Amino acid sequence: MKPRHRILIGVAGASVLLCVYLFWLSRVPRLSEIAITPAFEEGLASTLIGDKYGYVDERGRVVIEPKFDEAHEFSDGLAPVRIGPRWSYIDRNGVVKISLNVELAMPFREGLAQVEVRGKWGFVDTKGNMVIEPRFDNVTSFRNGVASVRMGGLRGQVDKTGSFVQTNR
């Protein structure tokens, strides 16, 4: 008798859990309707609504309509977004402030953002000027005034002018 009793409790418990889960699913928006990225930066989060990205505020209100194919977080008052093949940086009102001809644009850190051009990485400033020409195979964002880079077999850190301050072979 004991094994049957345990099985019945197991089935009953599973049924209760299934009902709770189905109720929870009915209350959560479908991913096809809206999906919010986990991090709010500068009070906004990129959000997938349908098949386009926009931005919501911390109350969940859409503040920049979804029209982007890709969108990253805000930093230094700007966010990198892509429409088709073209990357731009928008302000918190959704106005394009910088338009670039690059393959990939990343968020600003310490006033500079990583950009990829023809398979090489460089950095632009908040005005869109290429301040460190794309010559690196890999880069990290700036932190404490330096970014880690790799160029062929050379690894090291560069300052905000692109000069090596430390190298490792």
Backbone hydrogen bonds, N-H to C=O, Kabsch-Sander energy under -0.5 kcal/mol:
donor,donor_aa,acceptor,acceptor_aa,energy
5,H,1,M,-2.2
6,R,2,K,-2.3
7,I,3,P,-2.0
8,L,4,R,-2.5
9,I,5,H,-2.2
10,G,6,R,-2.4
11,V,7,I,-2.6
12,A,8,L,-2.8
13,G,9,I,-3.1
14,A,10,G,-2.3
15,S,11,V,-2.3
16,V,12,A,-2.3
17,L,13,G,-2.6
18,L,14,A,-2.5
19,C,15,S,-2.3
20,V,16,V,-2.5
21,Y,17,L,-2.6
22,L,18,L,-2.7
23,F,19,C,-2.3
24,W,20,V,-2.5
25,L,21,Y,-2.6
26,S,22,L,-1.7
27,R,23,F,-0.9
27,R,24,W,-0.9
28,V,24,W,-0.9
28,V,25,L,-0.5
33,E,30,R,-1.6
34,I,30,R,-2.2
35,A,48,L,-1.9
37,T,46,S,-1.9
41,E,39,A,-0.6
41,E,44,L,-2.7
44,L,41,E,-1.8
45,A,56,V,-2.0
47,T,54,G,-2.8
48,L,35,A,-2.6
49,I,47,T,-0.7
49,I,52,K,-3.0
50,G,32,S,-0.6
50,G,48,L,-0.5
51,D,49,I,-0.6
52,K,49,I,-1.6
53,Y,68,F,-3.1
54,G,47,T,-2.5
55,Y,64,I,-2.2
56,V,45,A,-2.2
57,D,61,R,-2.2
58,E,43,G,-0.6
60,G,57,D,-2.1
63,V,55,Y,-2.5
64,I,55,Y,-1.8
67,K,53,Y,-1.9
67,K,65,E,-0.7
68,F,53,Y,-2.1
69,D,82,R,-2.8
70,E,82,R,-1.4
72,H,80,P,-2.4
75,S,78,L,-2.6
78,L,75,S,-1.9
79,A,90,I,-1.8
81,V,88,S,-2.8
82,R,70,E,-2.7
83,I,86,R,-2.2
86,R,83,I,-1.7
87,W,100,L,-0.7
88,S,81,V,-2.6
89,Y,98,I,-2.7
90,I,79,A,-2.4
91,D,95,V,-2.1
94,G,91,D,-2.1
97,K,89,Y,-3.1
98,I,89,Y,-1.7
100,L,87,W,-2.6
102,V,100,L,-0.7
103,E,116,E,-2.8
104,L,116,E,-1.0
106,M,114,Q,-2.4
109,R,112,L,-2.8
112,L,109,R,-1.6
113,A,124,V,-2.3
114,Q,107,P,-0.5
115,V,122,G,-2.2
116,E,104,L,-2.6
117,V,120,K,-3.2
120,K,117,V,-1.8
121,W,136,F,-2.9
122,G,115,V,-2.4
123,F,132,I,-2.3
124,V,113,A,-2.2
125,D,129,N,-2.1
126,T,111,G,-0.6
128,G,125,D,-2.0
131,V,123,F,-1.5
131,V,129,N,-1.1
132,I,123,F,-1.9
135,R,121,W,-1.6
135,R,133,E,-0.9
136,F,121,W,-1.9
137,D,150,R,-2.6
138,N,150,R,-1.5
140,T,148,S,-1.9
143,R,146,V,-2.7
146,V,143,R,-1.3
147,A,158,V,-2.0
149,V,156,G,-2.9
150,R,138,N,-2.2
151,M,154,L,-3.0
154,L,151,M,-2.0
155,R,168,N,-3.0
156,G,149,V,-2.1
157,Q,166,Q,-2.6
158,V,147,A,-2.5
159,D,163,S,-2.3
162,G,159,D,-1.8
165,V,157,Q,-2.9
166,Q,157,Q,-1.4
168,N,155,R,-4.0
